[in-house]
Amino acid sequence: MATSRRNVLFVTIDQLRADCLFGTLGVGTPLATLRELAGESHSFLNHFTVTNPCGPARASLLTGRYAMNHRSVRNGTPLDAKMPNLATEARRAGYEPLLFGYTDTSTDPRGRPEADPDLRSYEGVLPGFRELAEMRAEDSLSWRASGACKRRVSVRSVSSTSCPGSPLNERVAMETRRPSRREIS
C-alpha cells in the first residue's frame, strides 16, 4: 500500500512578536485569518529567536544553528553555500521547497567572479528554495523594477496580477495596498 506524501506549509513572519497574535497585544489586531491558520496548524508557541538582527535570526531558523556556528552575525553576511538548510534538506527528502516571500540571503562569494551581479545584494534566495513570489525591497527583479507590473489590491479578496513577462503571471496574486480603516472594521 502506497503512503501518500503530505504537503508542508512552513510560515514564518518577520518582526512579529507572538503576543501580537495570541497575547494581550493582539486583542485589537485584525489578524483573524492568520489566527485561524495557526489554530488549524502545528504552531511553535514557545519559539524564541536566538539572535538579532533579522538576517542572522532567519539564518539560525533556516539552518538550525546558532549564529556562532553559521557565522552570519549581521545583516548582509553570506552563509556558506555548502551549509545545509531547511530547503536543501527538504530537497534531499524529495520535496520542492517553494518560496513566497524572501530569505534575504547574501550569496557566498567563494568561487564566483568579482563582477557577479548576485554579489551586489543581500536580498538573495537561500539555496534550495525556488522563488515563486519575489518580495525584495531594494533589488527587485527587472520586470518589477521596469514599472510594467500593475498590481490591484484588496484586503478581503486576492486579485490577479498583470505583469508582462512575469513568471508569476496567472500563478500568484500579490497584495500591496494598505486597507482603509473602514475595511478593517
N, CA, C and O of each residue as an XYZ file, in Angstrom:
740
protein
N       0.843     -1.173      0.000
C       0.000      0.000      0.000
C       0.893      1.243      0.000
O       1.780      1.382      0.842
N       0.649      2.136     -0.948
C       1.449      3.361     -1.065
C       1.007      4.385     -0.024
O      -0.183      4.592      0.212
N       1.983      5.004      0.575
C       1.669      6.066      1.534
C       1.676      7.387      0.792
O       2.577      7.658     -0.001
N       0.682      8.199      1.046
C       0.647      9.497      0.381
C       1.530     10.475      1.144
O       1.550     10.500      2.375
N       2.243     11.262      0.393
C       3.140     12.259      0.968
C       2.337     13.499      1.319
O       1.539     13.983      0.516
N       2.551     14.000      2.505
C       1.844     15.205      2.953
C       2.583     16.450      2.510
O       3.813     16.492      2.503
N       1.817     17.462      2.142
C       2.405     18.759      1.845
C       2.701     19.458      3.157
O       2.020     19.235      4.158
N       3.715     20.300      3.149
C       4.106     21.047      4.338
C       4.061     22.535      4.001
O       4.640     22.970      3.005
N       3.381     23.299      4.820
C       3.359     24.750      4.679
C       4.081     25.313      5.895
O       3.587     25.204      7.018
N       5.234     25.907      5.680
C       6.054     26.456      6.758
C       5.954     27.970      6.663
O       6.469     28.572      5.722
N       5.298     28.581      7.629
C       5.057     30.021      7.614
C       5.875     30.671      8.718
O       5.797     30.272      9.880
N       6.648     31.663      8.352
C       7.346     32.475      9.352
C       6.986     33.931      9.080
O       6.767     34.331      7.936
N       6.933     34.698     10.134
C       6.608     36.115      9.995
C       7.697     36.901     10.705
O       7.895     36.781     11.914
N       8.389     37.701      9.924
C       9.467     38.509     10.471
C       8.929     39.633     11.349
O       7.886     40.221     11.062
N       9.641     39.912     12.398
C       9.387     41.086     13.215
C       8.000     41.112     13.851
O       7.450     42.194     14.059
N       7.427     39.972     14.162
C       6.126     39.938     14.817
C       6.243     39.122     16.094
O       6.518     37.923     16.057
N       6.037     39.772     17.196
C       6.055     39.054     18.474
C       4.819     38.178     18.587
O       3.745     38.549     18.113
N       4.963     37.030     19.206
C       3.844     36.091     19.350
C       2.676     36.716     20.094
O       1.521     36.434     19.775
N       2.958     37.570     21.091
C       1.845     38.153     21.847
C       1.062     39.186     21.029
O      -0.003     39.629     21.460
N       1.573     39.574     19.861
C       0.802     40.436     18.955
C      -0.246     39.626     18.200
O      -1.177     40.190     17.625
N      -0.094     38.316     18.203
C      -1.044     37.440     17.537
C      -1.942     36.720     18.536
O      -3.154     36.635     18.339
N      -1.348     36.205     19.606
C      -2.084     35.384     20.555
C      -2.243     36.009     21.940
O      -3.074     35.553     22.726
N      -1.476     37.025     22.247
C      -1.490     37.572     23.602
C      -2.246     38.874     23.732
O      -3.077     39.224     22.894
N      -1.937     39.585     24.806
C      -2.664     40.819     25.116
C      -2.451     41.912     24.065
O      -3.343     42.733     23.850
N      -1.294     41.937     23.412
C      -1.068     42.953     22.373
C      -1.899     42.680     21.129
O      -2.111     43.584     20.320
N      -2.371     41.456     20.962
C      -3.121     41.092     19.772
C      -4.621     41.235     19.891
O      -5.348     40.937     18.942
N      -5.103     41.688     21.047
C      -6.556     41.778     21.264
C      -7.226     42.636     20.198
O      -8.262     42.236     19.667
N      -6.689     43.768     19.875
C      -7.313     44.659     18.898
C      -6.734     44.557     17.508
O      -7.048     45.381     16.649
N      -5.886     43.556     17.261
C      -5.243     43.426     15.960
C      -6.082     42.552     15.041
O      -6.397     41.417     15.400
N      -6.454     43.052     13.859
C      -7.321     42.293     12.953
C      -6.544     41.249     12.143
O      -6.247     41.465     10.968
N      -6.224     40.145     12.762
C      -5.483     39.076     12.088
C      -6.251     37.753     12.164
O      -5.663     36.701     12.418
N      -7.549     37.813     11.946
C      -8.405     36.639     12.108
C      -7.977     35.476     11.222
O      -7.967     34.334     11.681
N      -7.623     35.735      9.967
C      -7.239     34.663      9.053
C      -5.958     33.995      9.512
O      -5.837     32.771      9.463
N      -5.006     34.793      9.957
C      -3.754     34.244     10.449
C      -3.975     33.421     11.716
O      -3.366     32.365     11.885
N      -4.831     33.896     12.593
C      -5.158     33.131     13.809
C      -5.858     31.819     13.464
O      -5.605     30.792     14.094
N      -6.729     31.855     12.476
C      -7.431     30.640     12.054
C      -6.446     29.626     11.484
O      -6.523     28.441     11.806
N      -5.523     30.081     10.642
C      -4.491     29.197     10.089
C      -3.658     28.593     11.207
O      -3.395     27.390     11.204
N      -3.245     29.407     12.155
C      -2.454     28.914     13.282
C      -3.239     27.905     14.113
O      -2.670     26.936     14.616
N      -4.538     28.126     14.259
C      -5.375     27.207     15.035
C      -5.529     25.845     14.391
O      -5.756     24.851     15.082
N      -5.407     25.790     13.062
C      -5.526     24.527     12.332
C      -4.171     23.893     12.063
O      -4.092     22.886     11.359
N      -3.115     24.457     12.604
C      -1.760     24.029     12.279
C      -1.002     23.635     13.541
O      -1.496     23.765     14.661
N       0.204     23.155     13.321
C       1.108     22.944     14.445
C       1.854     24.254     14.624
O       2.632     24.639     13.752
N       1.639     24.930     15.709
C       2.282     26.222     15.963
C       3.317     26.070     17.061
O       3.093     25.383     18.058
N       4.444     26.716     16.864
C       5.516     26.688     17.850
C       5.360     27.900     18.764
O       5.998     28.933     18.557
N       4.522     27.765     19.759
C       4.185     28.893     20.626
C       5.313     29.266     21.577
O       5.308     30.365     22.132
N       6.272     28.381     21.775
C       7.400     28.678     22.661
C       8.699     28.868     21.887
O       9.784     28.671     22.434
N       8.594     29.249     20.620
C       9.799     29.504     19.821
C      10.319     30.904     20.140
O       9.557     31.871     20.156
N      11.596     30.999     20.386
C      12.240     32.283     20.631
C      13.408     32.414     19.676
O      14.107     31.437     19.407
N      13.625     33.607     19.163
C      14.762     33.818     18.282
C      16.051     33.713     19.074
O      16.087     34.002     20.270
N      17.096     33.303     18.402
C      18.369     33.116     19.102
C      19.297     34.309     18.948
O      20.322     34.388     19.625
N      18.946     35.241     18.062
C      19.841     36.369     17.841
C      19.094     37.521     17.166
O      17.987     37.346     16.657
N      19.697     38.660     17.170
C      19.276     39.826     16.412
C      20.440     40.218     15.533
O      21.571     39.871     15.872
N      20.253     40.891     14.468
C      19.041     41.360     13.819
C      18.376     40.252     13.004
O      18.668     39.070     13.186
N      17.472     40.656     12.097
C      16.612     39.678     11.407
C      17.371     38.707     10.513
O      17.018     37.528     10.475
N      18.401     39.153      9.787
C      19.148     38.261      8.883
C      19.767     37.080      9.613
O      19.520     35.933      9.240
N      20.566     37.330     10.644
C      21.130     36.216     11.406
C      20.069     35.360     12.103
O      20.241     34.147     12.225
N      18.975     35.978     12.560
C      17.894     35.210     13.191
C      17.264     34.276     12.165
O      17.001     33.111     12.466
N      17.021     34.777     10.956
C      16.451     33.954      9.894
C      17.424     32.842      9.503
O      17.007     31.710      9.257
N      18.720     33.160      9.445
C      19.725     32.141      9.125
C      19.720     31.038     10.179
O      19.852     29.862      9.840
N      19.570     31.400     11.445
C      19.501     30.395     12.512
C      18.257     29.531     12.372
O      18.326     28.310     12.514
N      17.124     30.157     12.097
C      15.875     29.422     11.939
C      15.963     28.432     10.780
O      15.507     27.295     10.901
N      16.541     28.855      9.666
C      16.570     28.020      8.470
C      17.714     27.010      8.437
O      17.659     26.048      7.671
N      18.747     27.210      9.253
C      19.836     26.232      9.295
C      19.797     25.362     10.545
O      20.415     24.299     10.590
N      19.064     25.819     11.562
C      19.033     25.070     12.814
C      20.301     25.245     13.631
O      20.596     24.423     14.499
N      21.045     26.294     13.368
C      22.320     26.536     14.051
C      22.354     27.910     14.708
O      21.691     28.850     14.268
N      23.135     27.998     15.759
C      23.375     29.294     16.387
C      24.228     30.140     15.444
O      24.953     29.597     14.610
N      24.148     31.468     15.571
C      24.923     32.379     14.728
C      26.422     32.102     14.844
O      27.150     32.233     13.860
N      26.887     31.723     16.029
C      28.323     31.450     16.176
C      28.749     30.237     15.338
O      29.932     30.062     15.048
N      27.775     29.402     14.951
C      28.089     28.238     14.125
C      27.838     28.473     12.640
O      28.589     27.963     11.810
N      26.805     29.230     12.282
C      26.603     29.507     10.854
C      27.364     30.748     10.420
O      27.539     30.975      9.222
N      27.812     31.544     11.355
C      28.723     32.677     11.169
C      28.142     33.862     10.394
O      28.889     34.742      9.966
N      26.845     33.892     10.212
C      26.202     35.056      9.629
C      25.726     35.885     10.810
O      24.615     35.688     11.302
N      26.558     36.808     11.263
C      26.292     37.502     12.525
C      25.748     38.916     12.358
O      25.464     39.594     13.345
N      25.603     39.361     11.118
C      24.963     40.650     10.883
C      24.280     40.618      9.522
O      24.626     39.802      8.667
N      23.325     41.493      9.325
C      22.619     41.528      8.046
C      23.615     41.713      6.908
O      24.519     42.545      6.987
N      23.440     40.928      5.853
C      24.321     41.028      4.695
C      25.485     40.066      4.717
O      26.166     39.916      3.703
N      25.740     39.407      5.835
C      26.838     38.432      5.896
C      26.375     37.145      5.220
O      25.361     36.571      5.616
N      27.115     36.683      4.195
C      26.664     35.485      3.484
C      26.841     34.207      4.295
O      27.755     34.079      5.110
N      25.931     33.266      4.042
C      26.074     31.926      4.602
C      26.950     31.112      3.666
O      26.959     31.352      2.459
N      27.682     30.160      4.206
C      28.461     29.238      3.395
C      27.498     28.474      2.485
O      26.529     27.889      2.968
N      27.753     28.473      1.177
C      26.863     27.815      0.217
C      26.746     26.315      0.479
O      25.761     25.696      0.076
N      27.733     25.728      1.145
C      27.711     24.287      1.423
C      26.934     23.934      2.687
O      26.726     22.756      2.978
N      26.503     24.948      3.439
C      25.807     24.685      4.699
C      24.398     24.168      4.446
O      23.624     24.804      3.731
N      24.060     23.022      5.026
C      22.691     22.513      4.871
C      21.690     23.461      5.520
O      21.988     24.118      6.517
N      20.508     23.519      4.939
C      19.447     24.354      5.497
C      18.116     23.645      5.279
O      18.071     22.570      4.680
N      17.059     24.231      5.754
C      15.732     23.630      5.652
C      15.377     23.269      4.212
O      14.847     22.187      3.959
N      15.662     24.156      3.277
C      15.302     23.923      1.875
C      16.149     22.822      1.246
O      15.607     21.967      0.545
N      17.459     22.817      1.476
C      18.297     21.773      0.871
C      17.971     20.402      1.452
O      18.015     19.398      0.741
N      17.647     20.359      2.737
C      17.294     19.076      3.356
C      15.929     18.591      2.885
O      15.722     17.387      2.729
N      14.995     19.513      2.657
C      13.687     19.139      2.118
C      13.852     18.574      0.707
O      13.181     17.609      0.339
N      14.748     19.178     -0.084
C      15.023     18.667     -1.426
C      15.590     17.249     -1.366
O      15.211     16.378     -2.149
N      16.491     17.043     -0.436
C      17.073     15.690     -0.299
C      15.998     14.659      0.032
O      16.133     13.486     -0.315
N      14.936     15.093      0.698
C      13.843     14.194      1.069
C      12.788     14.082     -0.042
O      11.776     13.403      0.129
N      13.028     14.749     -1.177
C      12.116     14.637     -2.306
C      11.066     15.721     -2.409
O      10.183     15.637     -3.263
N      11.136     16.740     -1.561
C      10.195     17.857     -1.633
C      10.781     18.963     -2.502
O      11.993     19.041     -2.699
N       9.898     19.814     -3.016
C      10.351     21.006     -3.727
C       9.977     22.229     -2.908
O       8.818     22.646     -2.915
N      10.937     22.811     -2.203
C      10.639     23.992     -1.370
C      10.379     25.230     -2.232
O      11.252     25.678     -2.976
N       9.176     25.767     -2.120
C       8.789     26.953     -2.868
C       8.770     28.143     -1.916
O       8.305     28.031     -0.782
N       9.268     29.261     -2.372
C       9.366     30.451     -1.530
C       8.404     31.515     -2.014
O       8.463     31.952     -3.163
N       7.514     31.927     -1.120
C       6.632     33.066     -1.353
C       7.075     34.107     -0.336
O       6.640     34.066      0.815
N       7.913     35.018     -0.732
C       8.440     35.983      0.221
C       9.928     36.180      0.022
O      10.396     36.347     -1.104
N      10.662     36.161      1.105
C      12.096     36.417      0.996
C      12.860     35.677      2.084
O      12.320     35.333      3.136
N      14.130     35.445      1.794
C      15.028     34.913      2.822
C      16.163     35.896      3.093
O      16.877     35.760      4.087
N      16.336     36.891      2.210
C      17.410     37.883      2.349
C      18.737     37.223      2.687
O      19.330     37.488      3.732
N      19.192     36.363      1.793
C      20.444     35.647      1.994
C      21.493     36.163      1.025
O      21.303     36.084     -0.188
N      22.586     36.685      1.535
C      23.669     37.137      0.672
C      24.355     35.924      0.058
O      24.521     34.891      0.706
N      24.752     36.069     -1.209
C      25.401     34.980     -1.934
C      26.817     34.760     -1.415
O      27.557     35.717     -1.183
N      27.187     33.504     -1.236
C      28.550     33.145     -0.842
C      29.477     33.529     -1.994
O      29.316     33.007     -3.097
N      30.450     34.434     -1.770
C      31.284     34.920     -2.865
C      32.345     33.922     -3.343
O      32.923     34.099     -4.415
N      32.600     32.886     -2.557
C      33.647     31.931     -2.954
C      33.275     31.224     -4.250
O      32.167     30.710     -4.401
N      34.214     31.210     -5.172
C      34.002     30.541     -6.453
C      33.211     31.360     -7.450
O      32.839     30.842     -8.503
N      32.944     32.608     -7.156
C      32.207     33.480     -8.083
C      33.118     34.607     -8.546
O      33.968     35.072     -7.786
N      32.946     35.050     -9.788
C      33.750     36.193    -10.252
C      33.366     37.464     -9.502
O      32.225     37.611     -9.066
N      34.304     38.365     -9.355
C      34.050     39.615     -8.618
C      32.897     40.420     -9.187
O      32.190     41.098     -8.442
N      32.694     40.357    -10.506
C      31.650     41.158    -11.153
C      30.276     40.470    -11.141
O      29.330     40.989    -11.734
N      30.150     39.332    -10.488
C      28.869     38.615    -10.451
C      27.800     39.513     -9.839
O      27.964     39.967     -8.707
N      26.705     39.784    -10.560
C      25.671     40.694    -10.034
C      25.015     40.195     -8.746
O      24.519     41.001     -7.959
N      25.004     38.888     -8.521
C      24.412     38.362     -7.290
C      25.163     38.809     -6.041
O      24.609     38.776     -4.942
N      26.412     39.224     -6.198
C      27.216     39.647     -5.053
C      26.924     41.081     -4.628
O      27.444     41.535     -3.609
N      26.105     41.798     -5.384
C      25.808     43.196     -5.080
C      24.654     43.370     -4.109
O      24.393     44.488     -3.664
N      23.954     42.293     -3.768
C      22.752     42.432     -2.958
C      22.727     41.440     -1.806
O      23.271     40.340     -1.899
N      22.095     41.845     -0.734
C      21.862     40.955      0.398
C      20.514     40.247      0.255
O      20.161     39.414      1.089
N      19.768     40.572     -0.787
C      18.399     40.086     -0.930
C      18.286     38.814     -1.768
O      17.298     38.628     -2.478
N      19.278     37.949     -1.693
C      19.238     36.706     -2.445
C      18.314     35.676     -1.812
O      17.761     35.880     -0.731
N      18.166     34.556     -2.529
C      17.321     33.454     -2.070
C      18.219     32.358     -1.507
O      19.217     31.984     -2.124
N      17.864     31.853     -0.351
C      18.619     30.777      0.286
C      18.684     29.583     -0.648
O      17.659     29.188     -1.204
N      19.868     28.991     -0.839
C      19.983     27.825     -1.709
C      18.988     26.733     -1.315
O      18.776     26.450     -0.136
N      18.383     26.129     -2.346
C      17.416     25.070     -2.124
C      15.992     25.502     -2.394
O      15.158     24.682     -2.779
N      15.699     26.781     -2.199
C      14.350     27.287     -2.456
C      14.185     27.636     -3.935
O      15.144     28.034     -4.596
N      12.973     27.486     -4.445
C      12.597     28.027     -5.741
C      11.653     29.182     -5.450
O      10.578     28.996     -4.879
N      12.068     30.367     -5.847
C      11.319     31.585     -5.542
C      10.130     31.731     -6.483
O      10.293     31.797     -7.701
N       8.922     31.782     -5.900
C       7.718     31.976     -6.702
C       7.171     33.385     -6.586
O       6.683     33.936     -7.573
N       7.239     33.972     -5.423
C       6.762     35.338     -5.233
C       7.925     36.178     -4.716
O       8.336     36.047     -3.564
N       8.437     37.023     -5.564
C       9.595     37.849     -5.233
C       9.154     39.061     -4.428
O       8.245     39.782     -4.840
N       9.789     39.290     -3.287
C       9.425     40.416     -2.424
C      10.689     41.124     -1.943
O      11.009     41.098     -0.754
N      11.384     41.738     -2.846
C      12.634     42.407     -2.479
C      12.401     43.899     -2.347
O      11.688     44.504     -3.148
N      12.995     44.470     -1.352
C      12.805     45.902     -1.108
C      13.673     46.753     -2.012
O      13.213     47.771     -2.530
N      14.921     46.356     -2.210
C      15.865     47.206     -2.927
C      16.273     46.655     -4.283
O      16.467     47.432     -5.217
N      16.408     45.362     -4.421
C      16.951     44.754     -5.628
C      15.884     43.927     -6.324
O      16.011     42.708     -6.442
N      14.834     44.591     -6.783
C      13.699     43.906     -7.378
C      14.055     43.332     -8.741
O      14.970     43.815     -9.408
N      13.325     42.296     -9.150
C      13.539     41.712    -10.462
C      13.275     42.760    -11.536
O      12.507     43.698    -11.324
N      13.916     42.594    -12.687
C      13.827     43.621    -13.732
C      12.404     43.882    -14.187
O      12.069     45.031    -14.475
N      11.545     42.862    -14.265
C      10.171     43.086    -14.719
C       9.390     43.928    -13.735
O       8.472     44.645    -14.133
N       9.735     43.858    -12.443
C       9.054     44.677    -11.440
C       9.650     46.075    -11.449
O       8.923     47.065    -11.374
N      10.978     46.157    -11.540
C      11.661     47.442    -11.490
C      11.318     48.313    -12.696
O      11.393     49.538    -12.608
N      10.942     47.699    -13.823
C      10.637     48.461    -15.030
C       9.345     49.255    -14.903
O       9.083     50.147    -15.710
N       8.536     48.938    -13.895
C       7.268     49.624    -13.720
C       6.164     49.012    -14.558
O       5.049     49.531    -14.600
N       6.476     47.889    -15.239
C       5.488     47.240    -16.099
C       4.436     46.486    -15.306
O       3.399     46.107    -15.850
N       4.690     46.269    -14.046
C       3.777     45.475    -13.225
C       2.721     46.379    -12.619
O       3.041     47.296    -11.864
N       1.471     46.125    -12.946
C       0.361     46.894    -12.384
C      -0.377     45.972    -11.438
O      -0.967     44.982    -11.870
N      -0.353     46.284    -10.157
C      -0.980     45.400     -9.179
C      -2.249     46.012     -8.639
O      -2.285     47.194     -8.297
N      -3.290     45.206     -8.562
C      -4.531     45.599     -7.908
C      -4.539     44.908     -6.563
O      -4.032     43.798     -6.409
N      -5.117     45.577     -5.606
C      -5.039     45.049     -4.259
C      -6.378     45.076     -3.572
O      -7.181     45.985     -3.779
N      -6.613     44.078     -2.757
C      -7.804     44.016     -1.937
C      -7.463     43.241     -0.685
O      -6.811     42.199     -0.757
N      -7.891     43.733      0.455
C      -7.614     43.040      1.705
C      -8.499     41.814      1.838
O      -8.052     40.783      2.340
N      -9.727     41.908      1.403
C     -10.685     40.819      1.601
C     -10.619     39.741      0.529
O     -11.018     38.605      0.783
N     -10.131     40.063     -0.656
C     -10.037     39.046     -1.703
C      -8.731     39.226     -2.453
O      -8.218     40.338     -2.578
N      -8.205     38.129     -2.946
C      -6.956     38.185     -3.693
C      -7.298     38.530     -5.128
O      -8.154     37.896     -5.744
N      -6.627     39.535     -5.653
C      -6.887     39.940     -7.034
C      -5.724     39.498     -7.910
O      -4.650     39.165     -7.409
N      -5.938     39.495     -9.189
C      -4.912     38.994    -10.094
C      -3.808     40.017    -10.289
O      -3.969     41.203    -10.003
N      -2.695     39.529    -10.780
C      -1.542     40.367    -11.052
C      -1.346     40.425    -12.561
O      -1.407     39.395    -13.233
N      -1.115     41.596    -13.090
C      -0.864     41.740    -14.511
C       0.540     42.271    -14.695
O       0.772     43.477    -14.620
N       1.472     41.373    -14.936
C       2.871     41.756    -15.081
C       3.426     41.129    -16.347
O       3.769     39.947    -16.336
N       3.526     41.879    -17.442
C       4.067     41.312    -18.675
C       5.449     40.729    -18.444
O       6.323     41.389    -17.882
N       5.644     39.510    -18.872
C       6.935     38.856    -18.726
C       7.182     38.250    -17.370
O       8.226     37.633    -17.158
N       6.257     38.403    -16.444
C       6.439     37.889    -15.098
C       6.254     36.386    -15.054
O       5.281     35.869    -15.602
N       7.180     35.664    -14.404
C       6.995     34.228    -14.253
C       5.850     33.922    -13.294
O       5.428     32.772    -13.177
N       5.353     34.934    -12.617
C       4.300     34.730    -11.645
C       2.917     34.949    -12.225
O       1.913     34.625    -11.592
N       2.864     35.498    -13.427
C       1.586     35.823    -14.027
C       0.672     34.604    -14.041
O       1.101     33.511    -14.411
N      -0.566     34.782    -13.647
C      -1.577     33.736    -13.576
C      -1.337     32.737    -12.448
O      -2.186     31.869    -12.243
N      -0.244     32.806    -11.712
C       0.036     31.816    -10.681
C      -0.005     32.386     -9.286
O      -0.386     31.688     -8.346
N       0.374     33.619     -9.130
C       0.472     34.190     -7.796
C      -0.158     35.573     -7.797
O       0.135     36.390     -8.669
N      -0.998     35.833     -6.849
C      -1.563     37.167     -6.700
C      -0.798     37.875     -5.593
O      -0.442     37.260     -4.588
N      -0.549     39.148     -5.771
C       0.222     39.893     -4.787
C      -0.633     41.026     -4.229
O      -1.393     41.659     -4.962
N      -0.506     41.272     -2.960
C      -1.292     42.291     -2.286
C      -0.365     43.379     -1.749
O       0.593     43.082     -1.036
N      -0.647     44.632     -2.087
C       0.241     45.695     -1.628
C      -0.445     46.894     -1.010
O       0.197     47.629     -0.258
N      -1.719     47.131     -1.289
C      -2.364     48.339     -0.793
C      -2.720     48.193      0.677
O      -3.191     47.139      1.104
N      -2.500     49.238      1.446
C      -2.909     49.221      2.848
C      -4.415     49.397      2.927
O      -4.979     50.213      2.198
N      -5.074     48.650      3.795
C      -6.528     48.772      3.919
C      -6.918     50.085      4.588
O      -6.178     50.627      5.409
N      -8.087     50.579      4.223
C      -8.596     51.768      4.903
C      -9.145     51.340      6.259
O      -9.361     50.151      6.494
N      -9.367     52.284      7.136
C      -9.913     51.970      8.464
C     -11.281     51.297      8.334
O     -11.613     50.397      9.106
N     -12.067     51.736      7.358
C     -13.396     51.156      7.164
C     -13.290     49.671      6.779
O     -14.102     48.869      7.239
N     -12.310     49.286      5.948
C     -12.158     47.901      5.550
C     -11.742     47.007      6.698
O     -12.093     45.827      6.721
N     -11.003     47.543      7.645
C     -10.519     46.762      8.783
C     -11.639     46.498      9.775
O     -11.705     45.415     10.355
N     -12.510     47.459      9.978
C     -13.583     47.325     10.959
C     -14.521     46.203     10.664
O     -15.471     45.980     11.414
